[in-house]
Amino acid sequence: MNSFNDELNLRLTALREQNLFRELRRVDSAQSPRLEINGQTFLNFSANDYLGLANHPALKEAAIKAVEKFGAGAGASRLISGSLAPFHELEAALAAFKKTEAALTFSTGYTAALGTICALVGKDDVVILDKLIHASIVDAAKLSGAKLRIFDHNDTNDLEEKLRWANHRQSPIGNRQSAILVITESIFSMDGDRAPLSEIAALKEKYGAWLMVDEAHATGIIGQNGRGLADELGVSDKIEIHMGTLGKALGASGGYICGSRALIDFLVNRARSFIFSTAPVPAAAAAATAAIELTQSAEGETRRKDLWLLIELLNSKLKIKNSKPESAIIPLILGDEAKTLAAAAQLREQNIFVPAIRYPTVARGAARLRISLTAAHTSADVSELLNALADLKFQI
Ligand SMILES: *Cc1c(COP(=O)(O)O)cnc(C)c1O
């Protein structure tokens, strides 16, 4: 046992030496623009709660009502002990929101990716991923056993090269043709930029591939009623698999897949992370349903407008090269891990909480302060952040 812990301590020391050690910081308040840590209040620019719904009374009330009627836990997997009504209500709301035939929810976005990709492709198929795709999709693609190809970030020429290669090696497997699955995010989680979805959709049609788009950072804040980037670009119908999370702009918890009835029926039968896992707490589903309703309401529209005004304010003051802000994520890339940690610590000294994002979340040497804004922030909050950033001893 001692040698086990000795070995782990060696590994931890190595992480510390590379400035890659991470630790949890206990928060004694709700997720909101202000966080209480160690009795101190911090201005929070770290959450993906883009519409400020995580602590919204409508979501809390929906969760409380669901607890009162359906209890704290789901009892078993939805195929075993019966599928509680809040999940069905949520899936109907999601399908209507995303304008797809059907939807299926999972405990998290991570397990939605895992279950879906592994159900759809195997060793005879090809998965083609954007270089900056989220870890949940990388893990899923690896676990699926499919041949993996990575295209340069947002580079459709490179994607076409990979598609040509995959198309060339396509062969019949039993009574089907081997599949090619292209996966991208619509808004990239650590860079905040947008994928060229129209071009990607055209390419996948040209080569007869399937397209999966992860809208984790777009759902709720981009497109009409916050439907996402695919909706804004008018390419929703070309996407076989719409993925996202209920834990970011929607303020709750869980992951979703939207698509055809056939896709959803297939996943219920084949997605192992759905089949072999206890259903999420019904309260999370009820909160997410309330969030989807709110997102499409006049209040949702106001929140989106407020959020985009703040994004534009911060962007213009930071004089970022790309003057047109693309999302609520503003990365300040410092590169060096130690420098980024020091910058985050300096901001904390001014009671501002911004995460230092390092490997393996981003590449080594691409460390950054990742600022995220929410509709619950005010322009005074943004000014406070800008003042603190101006005081940083480091050139940003
Ligand atoms: C957060 C995230 C996920 C995972 O969703 P969770 O619900 O947090 O598990 C998947 N994809 C992207 C792009 C994400 O940012």
The ligand as a Tripos MOL2 file, in Angstrom:
@<TRIPOS>MOLECULE
LIG
   15    15     1     0     0
SMALL
NO_CHARGES

@<TRIPOS>ATOM
      1 C1        -18.8280   20.4720  -21.2210 C.3       1 LIG1
      2 C2        -18.7360   19.8310  -22.5480 C.ar      1 LIG1
      3 C3        -19.1930   18.5330  -22.7600 C.ar      1 LIG1
      4 C4        -19.6200   17.6360  -21.6390 C.3       1 LIG1
      5 O1        -20.8520   18.0070  -21.1290 O.3       1 LIG1
      6 P1        -21.1680   17.7170  -19.5830 P.3       1 LIG1
      7 O2        -22.6300   17.7730  -19.4920 O.co2     1 LIG1
      8 O3        -20.4550   18.7530  -18.8110 O.co2     1 LIG1
      9 O4        -20.6240   16.3340  -19.3090 O.co2     1 LIG1
     10 C5        -19.1740   18.0480  -24.0370 C.ar      1 LIG1
     11 N1        -18.7260   18.7930  -25.0680 N.ar      1 LIG1
     12 C6        -18.2520   20.0310  -24.8970 C.ar      1 LIG1
     13 C7        -17.7810   20.8090  -26.0700 C.3       1 LIG1
     14 C8        -18.2300   20.5820  -23.6370 C.ar      1 LIG1
     15 O5        -17.7260   21.8010  -23.4550 O.3       1 LIG1
@<TRIPOS>BOND
     1     1     2 1
     2     2     3 ar
     3     2    14 ar
     4     3     4 1
     5     3    10 ar
     6     4     5 1
     7     5     6 1
     8     6     7 2
     9     6     8 1
    10     6     9 1
    11    10    11 ar
    12    11    12 ar
    13    12    13 1
    14    12    14 ar
    15    14    15 1
@<TRIPOS>SUBSTRUCTURE
     1 LIG1         1 GROUP 0 **** ****
